[in-house]
Amino acid sequence: MSEILTSVARPSFARALRFWLKLGFISFGGPAGQIAIMHTVLVEQKRWISDAKFLHALNYCMLLPGPEAQQLATYIGWLLHGTRGGLAAGILFVLPSVFILLALSLLYVTVGTLPALQGVFLGLKPAVVAIIVLAMVKIGQKSLLSPLHYAVAAASFVGIFWLNIPFPLLILGAAAVALLAQRFFPAPAATAQTQARARQAEEGYFLTTHTVVPGAGFSLPRLMRQLGAALVLWGLPLAVLAATATDFAFWRRLSVFFTQAALVTFGGAYAVLPYVAQVSVEKLHWLTQGQMLDGLALGETTPGPLIMVLAFVGFMGGYTHFGGSLVLGALGLLITTYYTFLPCFVFILVGAPLIERTQHNARLKAVLSIITAAVVGVVLNLAVYLGRAVLFPAGSLAAGQVHWPSLVWLLVSLVALYRFKLNMILWIGLSAGAGLLHYLLLPHLG
């Protein structure tokens, strides 16, 4: 299967399945943490895939819209066991978080008005804002490498914050800049010596950048079959809802909205959340700004991709639209999950065979750096958007309206997470405890 002899045998499908199932339950820490877990296990421990091959797959998953960690799992699953491997890896990466978030959403709308639970969220919200700020910093450190990158990030922030330019147009603009940048800032070619060292570094792995993967390359019949299957899978739930639902207009709007969100989710959940928040909160009125923050806090506490917070938005959409129906809220969550992740599988299973033939193409990789720079500006907008709701809950930006407990905990969270590198999940738990303690001891200040 490979031009380089490897000392690692191909893992059985059952063995890989056990790993993907375990990953679905331990994939905390956002995309960076999830990717780190996969790298540690798949590259360093099991040696199923080389570091260069892993990074190649990651680079292209980051270039695609959708959660890069989930798509990376799908891609590697496809590399190991074809379509069934990709489906198993991608589905199991998401499935545990679907049921966990459904349970948390039901609890949120049934007992979420209890003062004690509101105290918990008082601690969670500023911690979540701190996590977003640090995510922006980490993305910026890796992507803002030149004055051009800084200019794209600044333009992206101005465009979405002050000019209200839709997120998809910002991504298209960044892609256009990337194409121009390729002309003026071409990537240097690797020397023969560098290529030799890279080839040697891949010895001893099952999958390498020199692996000949079955099914790689372009096939028109296969492409047509896959696109046809994708259209059927997209339309089938809508057809069932059209035949059975009493308010099909709502379900059509929900399905189309989250399909659109999935198609423009460049840069992960933090990048698309402003777009989702602006539409679902300000236009559709499915939930409030505070509930959006609560949903983000719930999403941070569950395994799986953070984009699962969209499922909470779908739950609140069904729950609110149908007068507090838990059943239709749950249906909204499941339909939102379906339409959020369906494009992810299509992008990988349709695109992976083509991507395998372009893994040494530096021109395509160059597009990623400019798009990621634009994402920095979008994430900054998200931090400002949600931070304003946390620090100024009354709506006024006057200094006298600052919610001081939230400001203090936001600063403490930044120090704890950035300076002392505390585990994010641990800090979320501590923040929930601090909010509850604040409610019990000083309820009059909340």
C-alpha positions as CSV (number, residue, x, y, z in Angstrom):
1,M,0.0,0.0,0.0
2,S,3.0,2.3,0.5
3,E,6.2,3.1,-1.3
4,I,7.9,3.2,2.1
5,L,8.1,-0.1,4.0
6,T,6.4,0.3,7.3
7,S,6.8,-1.6,10.6
8,V,3.2,-0.9,11.6
9,A,0.4,-3.1,10.3
10,R,-2.9,-1.7,9.2
11,P,-5.2,-1.6,12.3
12,S,-8.4,-3.7,12.0
13,F,-11.6,-1.9,11.6
14,A,-12.8,-3.1,15.0
15,R,-9.6,-1.8,16.7
16,A,-10.0,1.6,15.0
17,L,-13.7,1.7,16.0
18,R,-12.8,1.3,19.6
19,F,-10.5,4.2,19.4
20,W,-13.0,6.5,17.6
21,L,-15.7,5.6,20.2
22,K,-13.2,6.4,23.1
23,L,-12.3,9.7,21.4
24,G,-15.9,10.8,21.3
25,F,-16.0,10.7,25.1
26,I,-12.7,12.2,25.9
27,S,-12.5,14.9,23.2
28,F,-12.6,17.9,25.6
29,G,-10.6,21.1,25.2
30,G,-11.9,22.5,22.0
31,P,-10.3,21.8,18.6
32,A,-6.7,22.4,19.8
33,G,-7.2,19.8,22.6
34,Q,-9.0,17.3,20.4
35,I,-6.3,17.6,17.7
36,A,-3.6,17.2,20.4
37,I,-5.3,14.0,21.7
38,M,-5.4,12.5,18.2
39,H,-1.8,13.4,17.5
40,T,-0.6,11.9,20.7
41,V,-2.4,8.6,20.2
42,L,-2.4,8.2,16.4
43,V,1.1,9.6,15.6
44,E,3.2,9.1,18.8
45,Q,1.6,6.0,20.4
46,K,0.0,3.8,17.7
47,R,2.0,5.2,14.8
48,W,-0.9,4.7,12.4
49,I,-0.1,7.9,10.6
50,S,3.1,10.0,10.3
51,D,3.5,13.5,11.6
52,A,3.7,15.0,8.1
53,K,0.7,13.1,6.8
54,F,-1.3,14.1,10.0
55,L,-0.4,17.8,9.4
56,H,-1.2,17.6,5.7
57,A,-4.7,16.3,6.6
58,L,-5.1,18.9,9.3
59,N,-4.1,21.8,7.0
60,Y,-6.8,20.9,4.4
61,C,-9.4,20.3,7.1
62,M,-8.7,23.8,8.4
63,L,-9.1,25.1,4.9
64,L,-12.6,23.6,4.7
65,P,-15.7,25.0,6.4
66,G,-16.7,23.0,9.4
67,P,-15.1,21.7,12.7
68,E,-11.5,20.8,11.8
69,A,-11.1,18.2,14.5
70,Q,-14.2,16.3,13.5
71,Q,-13.2,16.5,9.9
72,L,-9.7,15.4,10.7
73,A,-11.0,12.3,12.4
74,T,-13.3,11.6,9.4
75,Y,-10.3,12.1,7.0
76,I,-8.0,9.7,9.0
77,G,-10.8,7.2,9.3
78,W,-11.2,7.3,5.5
79,L,-7.5,6.9,5.0
80,L,-7.5,3.8,7.2
81,H,-10.7,2.1,6.1
82,G,-12.4,4.0,3.3
83,T,-15.9,5.4,3.4
84,R,-17.1,3.2,6.3
85,G,-14.0,4.2,8.3
86,G,-14.6,7.9,7.7
87,L,-18.3,7.6,8.6
88,A,-17.5,5.7,11.8
89,A,-14.8,8.1,12.9
90,G,-16.9,11.3,12.2
91,I,-20.1,10.0,13.7
92,L,-18.6,8.6,16.9
93,F,-16.7,11.9,17.3
94,V,-20.0,13.7,17.6
95,L,-22.5,11.2,18.9
96,P,-21.7,11.3,22.7
97,S,-21.9,15.1,22.8
98,V,-25.3,15.1,21.0
99,F,-26.9,13.1,23.8
100,I,-25.0,14.9,26.6
101,L,-26.0,18.3,25.2
102,L,-29.6,17.2,24.7
103,A,-29.8,16.3,28.4
104,L,-28.2,19.6,29.5
105,S,-30.6,21.5,27.2
106,L,-33.6,19.8,28.7
107,L,-32.3,20.6,32.2
108,Y,-31.5,24.2,31.2
109,V,-35.1,25.0,30.1
110,T,-36.8,23.1,33.0
111,V,-34.7,24.1,36.0
112,G,-32.5,26.8,34.4
113,T,-34.5,29.5,36.0
114,L,-33.5,28.4,39.5
115,P,-31.5,31.1,41.2
116,A,-28.8,28.7,42.2
117,L,-28.3,27.6,38.5
118,Q,-28.2,31.2,37.5
119,G,-25.4,31.7,40.0
120,V,-23.5,28.9,38.3
121,F,-23.8,30.6,34.9
122,L,-22.7,33.9,36.6
123,G,-19.3,32.2,37.0
124,L,-19.3,30.3,33.7
125,K,-20.0,33.3,31.4
126,P,-16.9,35.4,32.1
127,A,-14.8,32.2,32.0
128,V,-16.2,31.5,28.5
129,V,-15.3,35.0,27.3
130,A,-11.8,34.5,28.6
131,I,-11.5,31.2,26.7
132,I,-12.6,33.0,23.5
133,V,-10.1,35.8,24.1
134,L,-7.3,33.2,24.5
135,A,-8.5,31.3,21.4
136,M,-8.1,34.5,19.5
137,V,-4.6,35.0,20.9
138,K,-3.6,31.5,20.0
139,I,-5.0,31.7,16.4
140,G,-3.3,35.1,16.0
141,Q,0.1,33.9,17.2
142,K,0.1,31.2,14.5
143,S,-1.5,33.1,11.7
144,L,-0.5,36.8,11.9
145,L,2.9,36.5,10.4
146,S,3.2,39.6,8.3
147,P,1.7,43.1,7.9
148,L,-0.6,41.7,5.3
149,H,-2.0,39.2,7.8
150,Y,-2.6,41.9,10.4
151,A,-4.3,44.1,7.8
152,V,-6.7,41.3,6.8
153,A,-7.5,40.6,10.5
154,A,-8.2,44.3,11.2
155,A,-10.3,44.7,8.0
156,S,-12.3,41.5,9.0
157,F,-13.0,43.0,12.5
158,V,-14.0,46.3,11.1
159,G,-16.2,44.7,8.5
160,I,-18.2,42.5,10.8
161,F,-18.3,44.8,13.9
162,W,-19.0,48.2,12.4
163,L,-20.1,47.6,8.9
164,N,-22.2,44.5,9.5
165,I,-20.7,42.7,6.5
166,P,-22.0,39.1,6.5
167,F,-19.5,36.5,7.5
168,P,-19.6,34.6,4.2
169,L,-18.6,37.7,2.3
170,L,-15.7,38.2,4.6
171,I,-14.4,34.7,3.9
172,L,-14.8,35.2,0.2
173,G,-12.9,38.5,0.5
174,A,-10.1,36.8,2.4
175,A,-9.9,34.0,-0.2
176,A,-9.6,36.7,-2.9
177,V,-6.8,38.3,-1.0
178,A,-5.2,34.9,-0.6
179,L,-5.2,34.3,-4.3
180,L,-3.5,37.7,-4.9
181,A,-1.0,37.0,-2.1
182,Q,0.1,33.8,-3.8
183,R,1.3,35.8,-6.7
184,F,3.3,38.2,-4.7
185,F,4.4,36.0,-1.8
186,P,5.1,32.5,-3.2
187,A,6.1,29.8,-0.8
188,P,9.8,28.7,-1.3
189,A,10.4,25.3,-2.7
190,A,11.9,22.6,-0.5
191,T,15.5,21.6,-1.2
192,A,16.4,18.0,-2.1
193,Q,18.1,17.6,1.3
194,T,15.0,18.8,3.2
195,Q,12.9,16.4,1.2
196,A,15.2,13.5,2.0
197,R,15.1,14.3,5.7
198,A,11.3,14.5,5.6
199,R,11.1,11.1,3.8
200,Q,13.4,9.5,6.4
201,A,11.3,11.0,9.3
202,E,8.2,9.1,8.0
203,E,9.7,5.6,8.2
204,G,8.0,3.3,10.7
205,Y,4.4,4.5,10.2
206,F,1.5,2.9,8.5
207,L,0.3,6.0,6.7
208,T,2.8,8.5,5.2
209,T,2.7,11.2,2.6
210,H,4.0,8.6,0.2
211,T,1.2,6.1,0.9
212,V,-0.8,5.2,-2.1
213,V,-4.4,5.3,-0.8
214,P,-7.0,3.2,-2.7
215,G,-9.6,5.4,-4.4
216,A,-7.4,8.5,-4.5
217,G,-7.7,10.8,-7.5
218,F,-10.7,12.0,-9.6
219,S,-13.5,9.7,-10.7
220,L,-16.5,11.3,-12.3
221,P,-18.9,8.4,-11.7
222,R,-17.9,8.2,-8.0
223,L,-18.3,12.0,-7.7
224,M,-21.8,11.9,-9.2
225,R,-22.8,9.0,-6.9
226,Q,-21.6,10.9,-3.9
227,L,-23.2,14.2,-4.8
228,G,-26.5,12.4,-5.6
229,A,-26.4,10.6,-2.2
230,A,-25.7,13.9,-0.4
231,L,-28.7,15.6,-2.1
232,V,-30.9,12.6,-1.1
233,L,-29.7,12.7,2.5
234,W,-30.2,16.5,2.7
235,G,-33.7,16.4,1.3
236,L,-35.0,13.2,3.0
237,P,-35.6,14.7,6.5
238,L,-37.3,17.8,4.9
239,A,-39.6,15.5,2.9
240,V,-40.6,13.7,6.0
241,L,-41.2,16.9,7.9
242,A,-43.2,18.3,5.0
243,A,-45.5,15.3,5.1
244,T,-45.9,15.2,8.9
245,A,-45.1,18.6,10.5
246,T,-47.9,21.1,11.2
247,D,-45.5,24.1,10.8
248,F,-43.2,23.1,8.0
249,A,-42.1,26.6,7.3
250,F,-40.2,26.7,10.6
251,W,-38.4,23.4,10.0
252,R,-37.5,24.5,6.5
253,R,-36.1,27.7,7.8
254,L,-34.1,25.9,10.5
255,S,-32.7,23.3,8.1
256,V,-31.7,25.9,5.5
257,F,-30.2,28.2,8.1
258,F,-28.0,25.6,9.7
259,T,-27.0,24.2,6.3
260,Q,-25.9,27.7,5.3
261,A,-24.0,28.1,8.7
262,A,-22.2,24.8,8.1
263,L,-21.2,25.8,4.6
264,V,-19.5,29.0,5.9
265,T,-17.9,27.7,9.1
266,F,-14.4,28.5,8.2
267,G,-12.1,28.6,11.2
268,G,-14.4,26.6,13.5
269,A,-17.2,27.5,15.9
270,Y,-15.7,30.7,17.2
271,A,-15.7,32.1,13.6
272,V,-19.3,31.3,12.7
273,L,-20.9,32.0,16.1
274,P,-21.3,35.8,15.4
275,Y,-23.2,35.0,12.2
276,V,-25.4,32.5,14.0
277,A,-25.9,34.8,17.0
278,Q,-26.8,37.8,14.9
279,V,-29.5,35.8,12.9
280,S,-30.9,33.6,15.7
281,V,-31.0,36.3,18.4
282,E,-31.7,39.5,16.6
283,K,-33.7,38.4,13.5
284,L,-35.3,35.1,14.4
285,H,-35.7,35.7,18.1
286,W,-35.2,32.0,19.0
287,L,-33.2,32.9,22.1
288,T,-31.7,35.9,23.9
289,Q,-28.1,37.1,24.0
290,G,-27.8,35.7,27.5
291,Q,-29.1,32.3,26.5
292,M,-26.6,32.3,23.6
293,L,-23.8,32.7,26.2
294,D,-25.3,30.0,28.4
295,G,-25.4,27.7,25.3
296,L,-21.7,28.4,24.6
297,A,-20.9,27.6,28.3
298,L,-22.8,24.3,27.9
299,G,-21.0,23.5,24.7
300,E,-17.6,24.1,26.4
301,T,-18.5,21.5,29.1
302,T,-19.3,18.7,26.7
303,P,-16.9,16.5,24.7
304,G,-16.9,16.8,20.9
305,P,-16.6,19.9,18.6
306,L,-17.6,23.3,20.0
307,I,-19.8,23.8,16.9
308,M,-22.3,21.6,18.9
309,V,-23.4,24.9,20.5
310,L,-25.4,25.3,17.3
311,A,-27.5,22.3,18.4
312,F,-28.4,24.2,21.5
313,V,-29.5,27.1,19.3
314,G,-31.7,24.7,17.3
315,F,-33.1,23.3,20.6
316,M,-34.0,26.8,21.8
317,G,-35.5,27.5,18.3
318,G,-37.9,24.6,18.5
319,Y,-38.6,25.1,22.2
320,T,-39.4,28.8,21.8
321,H,-41.3,28.7,18.5
322,F,-43.6,25.9,19.7
323,G,-44.4,27.5,23.1
324,G,-42.1,25.6,25.4
325,S,-42.4,22.1,23.8
326,L,-39.6,19.9,25.1
327,V,-40.2,17.3,22.4
328,L,-40.0,19.8,19.5
329,G,-37.0,21.4,21.1
330,A,-35.3,18.0,21.2
331,L,-36.3,17.5,17.5
332,G,-34.8,20.9,16.7
333,L,-31.6,19.9,18.3
334,L,-31.4,16.6,16.4
335,I,-32.2,18.3,13.0
336,T,-29.7,21.0,13.7
337,T,-27.0,18.5,14.4
338,Y,-27.9,16.6,11.2
339,Y,-27.7,19.6,8.9
340,T,-24.6,21.0,10.7
341,F,-22.5,17.9,10.2
342,L,-23.9,16.5,6.9
343,P,-21.7,18.9,4.8
344,C,-18.7,17.9,6.9
345,F,-18.9,14.3,5.7
346,V,-19.6,15.4,2.2
347,F,-16.5,17.7,2.1
348,I,-14.2,14.9,3.3
349,L,-15.6,11.9,1.5
350,V,-15.9,13.8,-1.7
351,G,-12.8,15.9,-1.4
352,A,-10.4,13.5,0.3
353,P,-9.6,11.5,-2.9
354,L,-8.7,14.8,-4.6
355,I,-6.8,16.2,-1.6
356,E,-4.6,13.1,-1.6
357,R,-3.3,14.1,-5.0
358,T,-2.5,17.7,-4.0
359,Q,-0.7,17.1,-0.7
360,H,2.5,18.7,-1.9
361,N,0.8,21.7,-3.4
362,A,2.1,24.8,-1.5
363,R,-0.2,27.2,-3.5
364,L,-3.3,25.7,-2.0
365,K,-1.9,25.7,1.5
366,A,-1.1,29.4,1.2
367,V,-4.8,30.2,1.0
368,L,-5.2,29.0,4.6
369,S,-3.0,31.5,6.2
370,I,-5.0,34.5,4.8
371,I,-8.4,33.0,5.7
372,T,-7.1,32.2,9.2
373,A,-6.0,35.8,9.5
374,A,-9.5,36.9,8.7
375,V,-10.8,34.5,11.3
376,V,-8.8,36.3,14.0
377,G,-10.8,39.5,13.3
378,V,-14.1,37.5,13.4
379,V,-13.2,35.9,16.7
380,L,-12.3,39.3,18.2
381,N,-15.8,40.4,17.2
382,L,-17.2,37.4,19.0
383,A,-15.2,38.3,22.1
384,V,-16.5,41.9,22.0
385,Y,-20.1,40.8,21.3
386,L,-20.3,38.3,24.2
387,G,-18.0,40.3,26.5
388,R,-20.3,43.3,26.3
389,A,-23.3,41.1,27.3
390,V,-21.4,39.8,30.3
391,L,-19.8,43.0,31.6
392,F,-22.7,45.3,30.7
393,P,-25.8,43.2,31.3
394,A,-28.0,46.3,31.5
395,G,-27.1,47.3,28.0
396,S,-25.5,50.6,28.8
397,L,-21.7,50.9,28.2
398,A,-21.3,53.5,31.0
399,A,-18.6,52.8,33.5
400,G,-21.1,52.8,36.3
401,Q,-23.0,49.9,34.7
402,V,-20.0,47.5,34.7
403,H,-20.9,44.1,36.4
404,W,-17.8,44.0,38.6
405,P,-18.0,40.4,39.8
406,S,-18.0,39.3,36.1
407,L,-15.1,41.7,35.3
408,V,-13.0,40.4,38.2
409,W,-13.6,36.7,37.2
410,L,-12.9,37.4,33.6
411,L,-9.4,38.8,34.6
412,V,-8.8,35.9,37.0
413,S,-9.7,33.5,34.2
414,L,-7.3,35.1,31.8
415,V,-4.5,34.8,34.4
416,A,-5.4,31.3,35.3
417,L,-5.7,30.0,31.8
418,Y,-2.9,32.0,30.1
419,R,-0.3,32.5,32.9
420,F,-0.7,29.3,34.9
421,K,-1.9,27.1,32.0
422,L,-4.7,25.5,34.1
423,N,-6.8,22.8,32.4
424,M,-9.8,24.4,30.6
425,I,-12.3,21.8,31.8
426,L,-11.0,22.1,35.3
427,W,-11.3,25.9,35.2
428,I,-14.9,25.7,33.9
429,G,-15.8,23.5,36.9
430,L,-14.1,26.0,39.2
431,S,-15.9,28.9,37.6
432,A,-19.2,27.2,38.0
433,G,-18.4,26.6,41.7
434,A,-17.3,30.2,42.1
435,G,-20.6,31.5,40.6
436,L,-22.6,29.2,42.9
437,L,-20.5,30.4,45.9
438,H,-21.1,34.0,44.9
439,Y,-24.9,33.4,44.8
440,L,-24.9,31.7,48.2
441,L,-22.7,34.3,50.0
442,L,-23.5,37.5,48.1
443,P,-26.7,37.1,46.2
444,H,-27.5,40.9,46.5
445,L,-24.4,41.6,44.3
446,G,-25.4,39.2,41.5
